[in-house]
Amino acid sequence: MFLSSMQEKDIINTFDGKKIGTIIDAEVDENGKVTTLFVQNRKFFFLIGKKHEIKWSSIEKIGKDVILVKFDNL
């Protein structure tokens, strides 16, 4: 799966069921594996919300339209 296709998906927190945001960047280790996703929520069209770092290990499921993560640091 390409990062560009993952950026189109909403990131949903399974801890509380709320939308965290969308992927804006990713961190890759020296072996080419994604270790961290950087997610940001857009409050309105021009207002940008808080940026979150989500470890790859927190991903529970990647679906057609959403990525479910267990994230309790909001």
C-alpha positions, -999 to 999 in steps of 0.1 A, spaced: 0 0 0 13 35 -9 14 63 16 -6 85 -8 -35 60 -7 -34 59 31 -36 97 32 -71 96 18 -84 75 47 -98 89 79 -79 79 111 -105 67 138 -96 62 174 -110 29 187 -104 42 223 -133 67 220 -146 63 184 -137 98 173 -120 109 141 -83 119 149 -77 133 114 -58 123 83 -21 113 76 1 142 67 35 124 69 52 92 80 85 83 96 105 54 81 133 34 97 166 25 80 150 -8 67 122 11 49 95 2 74 70 28 86 74 34 123 52 64 130 23 82 113 18 119 117 -19 128 118 -35 162 118 -71 172 121 -85 201 100 -110 220 121 -123 240 92 -111 245 56 -83 268 66 -78 261 104 -54 233 112 -57 213 144 -32 196 166 -7 172 151 -5 137 166 22 110 164 8 75 161 31 45 163 26 19 136 20 -7 163 -11 12 174 -29 4 141 -56 -22 146 -72 -24 111 -67 -7 77 -101 -7 59 -113 6 26 -122 41 39 -107 43 74 -77 33 95 -86 22 131 -60 29 157 -58 25 195 -47 59 207 -54 72 242 -31 103 242 -56 129 231 
